[in-house]
Amino acid sequence: MKTDRARRHRDATGERDDPFRDPYPYAGQLRRIDGRAPFNHYLWPLGDDWFWAHNDLGRRFSNTWNISAVALADGRWIVDGFVKDDESAMEFFRSRETALRTAAARLIRMIRRARCSTGRDHVSAEDYPLLIAWTLETIGRPARKVFVAPPPPPTPLPPPTTLLEIMERCL
């Protein structure tokens, strides 16, 4: 006997839901430099363009304090990975340096505001200069590697139909 829980995980057609199905697919042309399309209207940065304060300064800093830039396949850059359907509403940059400087300026603004907050992301008087210096130092970090998209796979050969074709492929 099927339970309600088993029925809940089926979509309208009666098929089981795919847990990796994009809940909010993007239909535009933007792609990351490696050809990956946005998932749920978000493009994750590659590892060399994403910097976290807690990796460099210690675990007492939350995940809020990070800088990232996403390289697009057409040579442009975006600061945050959120992709909008209307590209005219997005802010694009011509270089990695410009994108990282913009991300750093936004992060410094957040750090300054966090001095006055009392929540989880509060920045104390002793941590404030550390975060500002880390942010400014991060701007000058070079990219560790240049990503080159892999070539497309070769087209597969049709199955051989004669003995002669089989022998030619073995050579």
Buried (B, 14 or more C-beta within 10 A) or exposed (E): EEEEEEEEEEEEEEEEEEEEEEEEEBEBEBBBBEEEBBBEBEBEBBEBBBBBBBEEBEEEBBEBBBBBBBBBBEEBBBBBBEBEEEEEEBEBBEEBBBBBBBBBEBBBEBBEEBEEEEEEBEBEEEBBEBBBEBBEEBBEEEBEEEBEEEEEEEEEEEEEEEEEEEEEEEE
